[in-house]
Amino acid sequence: MAQSTAARARGRAGAGGGGRNPELDATRMLALVAAVAVLVAPAPLPDWLDGGTLAVADVLPAGFAVVSGAAIAHQVAARAAAGAGWWTARVLRRVALLVAAGVLLQVLVRLPSLATLFSSLRWESELAVLGIASGLAMLLARLPASTRVVLVVLLVVGHRAAPSGPEPVGEVVATLALVLVGTLLGQWVRHRPRGLTTVGLLAALAIAAGAAAHALTDRPWVDGTLWDPALAAGAVALVAALLAVGQAATRRALTDRLVAPLAVAGRVTLPLWLVAVVADAWFLDTRPVRWLLREVLWPPLGATGAALALGALVGLALVRLGTAMADRGLHLRA
């Protein structure tokens, strides 16, 4: 079963080609598990995960935008022969689905408080912003890499120079810049053969971006938003590091079998995130979960250890659910 799962995870993403990249899917799933661990934590987490300077939790929103861009680069390569009609429909579907998912998530989290539901409902959720930005990036991803670099610079400079305006517009612009950065990274990874050289280059990129992020944390322009240069550099470092680990792990049969379920589940992260958020809102404070924490996890592990263990258990359950959905052809993705 593990070998067939690995084959499905890899699909047509052989050396230098294909529409899907198993390491990229595994990176997306690991980022989702980290986000879920922060979401469900009933006690303080270690500073490196949540609360410290450049903690993983702070970097993840920008990281998801970079991963989205890398996935778009692979999709553009796989659909190079598709016409304008197909791409138009694909972009519209992506934007509509993510906007709808953001609204649905708000509805489900607020149930049964219907009295205040519609007065606080926002279309410009994080999912909606990512949908609009990634939809625009899909239209721009076929431009030459040098043109996309110029666009990223113009977006950054233009945003910095512009007076404060509508917040949703600024969030879309910031996310679009990060997604375009992801398309550059994804295009580079796609054209690289799998091997230790690529692993080393990804690791070097992760180290360089991490060092830049650390150096930028003391600069006066750091504002803690998605435009924060330190968080953007940290996101590139995180994604590059996870891709390096994934490529290294797929070179050995044992570790490849560990990456494969993550890669399969990483194809359906949108419904998995919806499940995680709704489960946190509906069930985290129920008696069975409180019993699990207080009687099973807290005594041997302590408060922080129990919080990490709960996140790991929920993450494992999501991986199992994701692989089951993918195995049954339920590819509910934007």
N, C-alpha and C positions, 0 to 999 in steps of 0.2 A: 504493500500500500504506500509506503514512504517513497519508493522509487517512482511509482506512477504519479504520485503527488508532485514530486520534484520535476518530472517531465512536463506535467501540466503547468507548473509554475514558470518553467523556462519557456515553454511554447516555441514561438518562432524567434525568440530573442537570443539567437546564437551569437557567435563572436562578431561584433560590429553591426548587427542588424536586428530586424524584427520590430513588431509593434509594441511589445511589452518587455520590460526588463525586470527580472526577478529580484535583483538587489534593490531596485527602486521601489518595487511593491513592498518588499520587506522593510525598507526604510520608512515608508508611509505607515506601515502597521506598527512598527516600534514607536514612532512618534505618537501615534494614537494611544498606544498603551501607556506611554509616559503622561499624556494629557489626562487619561482616565485615572491614573494613579493620583495625580494632583486633585482631580475633581472629587474623588470619593474619599480622600484622606480625612479621617475623623480627628487627627492629631497633627501637631507640627511635623513637617518633613525635614530631611537634611537640607542644609543651605544650598548645596549644589543642585538640588532638584527644585526647590521652591523657597524663595526668601533671600538668597544670597545675591551678590553682584553677578550679573549675567547667568542667573539660574536657568536651568532647562525650561522651566515653566514660562519664563519671560521670553525665551528665544523661540518657543514652539509656534506661535502664530505666524511669525515671519518664516519659520522653517516650512510650514505647510504650504505657504505661497511659493517658496523655492521648489519644493517637491512637485507642486502642481505644474510649474513651468517645465521642469525636467520631463514630466510625463507627456506634456503637450509636444515637446520636441520629438519624442518617440512616436507619438500618434501622427504628427505631420509627416514623418518619414514613411510610416506604414501606409498612409493614405495619400501619397504623392500624386497618384493618378486621379484622385477624386475631383469632381467638378465643383464649380462655385455653388450650385444648388445644394450639394451634399454638405458642404462646409457651412453654408448659411443655416441650414436646418440643424446641424450639429451645435453651432454656437447658440442658437435660440433655445435649443433643448437644454443645454447646459445652464444657461442663465436662468431660464424658467424653473428648472428643477431645483437649483440651489436657493433661489429666492423662495420658492414654495416650501422647501425643506426648512428654511429658517423660520418662516411663519408657522409651519406645523409644529416645530419644536417649541416655540413660545406658547402655542395653544396647549400642547400636552403638558408642559411644565406647570402651567398656571391652573390646570384643572384641579378641583371643580370650581374655582373662583371665577365663574363666568361674569359676575357683576362688574369686575374691573378688568376683564380680559381685553376687550376691544379698545378701551381707553388707553392702554399701555402697549398695544401691539405696534411693532416697528418692522417695516419691510427691510430697512437697511441693517439687517443682522450681519454678523461676521460671515456667515455662509453666503448671504446675498452679495456682500462686497467681494468675496472671493469669486463668486460666480460671474459677476460683471467684469471684474478685472481679468480673470482667466479667459472669458469669452473674447474680450478685446485682444488678449495676447494670442489667442488662436488665429486671429486675423492678421497679426503682425509677425507670427513666428516664421513665415516663409521669407521674410526680408533677410538680406545678408546679415551675418553676425556683426559686422562693423556698423551697420545701420542701427541694429538693436542696441549696441553699446552707446551710440550717440543718443538714441531715444531715452535710455536710462539716465544718462547725464542730464539731458534737457528736462526730464521729469523731476529729477532731484533739484536742479538749480531753479527751475520754474516754481516748484513748490516752496522753496526757501525764500524766493524773492516776492512771491505773491502775498498780498495781505490776507489776514485770517478770513476765511469764508465758511461756507457750509461744511460741516464736519464729514458727512458721508462722501462728498466729492474728494476731499483730501485723503480719506481712507482708500477710496478706489484708486486714486493716483499712486499712493504709496504702495498698495498691493500690486498694481500693474507693474511698477518698476521691479519689485521683487520677483514676480512671475517671469518677467523678461530675463532677469538674471538667471532664473532657473532654466529657461530655454537654452541659454548659452551653455550652462553646465551640462544639461541633458544631451545637447547636440555633441559636445565634446566627448562625453562618456560613450555615446552611441558609436562614434567613429573610432573608439579605442578598442583593441583586442583585449579580451580578458587575460590577465596574467599578473605576475608580481610587479612588473613595471607600472602598470596602471594603478595597482594597489598603492605602490609607493608614491606616485604622483598625487593620488587622492589624499593620502595621508599628509603629504607635504602641503597641499592646499588647505587641509583642515588645520594644520599647525600654524600656517601663515595667517589664515583668516582669524583663528583664535587669538593669536598674538595681536593682530590689528584690533580685534574687539576689546581685548584687555586694555590696550593703549588708548582707545577712544573713550573708555568709561569715565575718564577724568576731564574730558573736554567740555567747554561751556554749552555746546549745542545739544548735548544729550538731554532728552526730554522724556524718555520712558515710553514713547509711542512707537508705532510701527515704523516711523521715519527715523528713529534713533539709529545713527550709524553703527553704534556698538552692537545693537541687537541684530541689525542686518548682517554685519560681519559674523556675529555669533551663529546666525542661522545658516550661513554658507559653511561655516566650520562644522556645525552639527551634521548637516546633510552629507558633506564630503566624508566625514569620519564614518558615518553609518554605511555609506556606499563602499568605502574601503574595507570595512569589516565584512560586509556582505560578499564582496568579490573574493576576499581571502577565504571566507568560510565555504564558499561553493567549490573550492578547489579540493576539498577532502570529503569523502563519502559521509563520514559521521556528522561533521558540521553542516554539510549540505542538506542532510535530512532534518536538521534543526531550522535551517533557513527556509526550507520549502513550505512548511505550513504558514509561516509569516508572509511569504510571498503570495501564496494563494489567498489568504485572508486579506492581504493588502489591496486586492482588487475591489473590495466591497466596503471600504472604510466609511463611506457616507452613511449607510444604514446602521453600521456598527456604532458610529458616534451618536446617532439618534437614540439607539437602544441604551447606550451608556448614560446619556444625560437624563432620559426619562426614568431609567432604573434608579439613578441617584436621587431624583426628585421624589419618586414614589415609594421607594423601598429602603433607602439607606437608614432611616430612623425607625424601622419596624423592629418588633421584638426578636425575630430570628437573627437579624444582623447584629443587634446589640448583644445578644447572647454569644454569637460567634466572636465578637470583639472582646467582651469582658471575661468570658469563661475559657475561651480556647486560645486566642492570639495574644492578649495582653499579659497574662501571667508569665509565659516564658520569654516573650519578645520585648515587652515594654511598650510604651505608647507609640514611639516612632516606628519601632519594628512592626507593631501590629498594623499601623497605617500603611506601611510598605507592603506587608503581606496581603492585606485586603486588596490593595491596588493590583498586586501580582495575580491574585485569584480572579479578580474581575477581568483583568487583561487576558488571562489564560482562557476564561470562558468566552470572551469575545473572539479570540483566535479560533477556538473550536466552532463557534457559530459561523464565523466567516468562511472557514474551510467547508463547512456543511452547505452553506449557501452557494459557494462557488462550484462545489461538486455537483449540485443539482441545477446548475445553469442559472441561478438567480443573481445575475450580475447587475445589481441595482446601483449603478454608478452614474455620475453626471457626465 
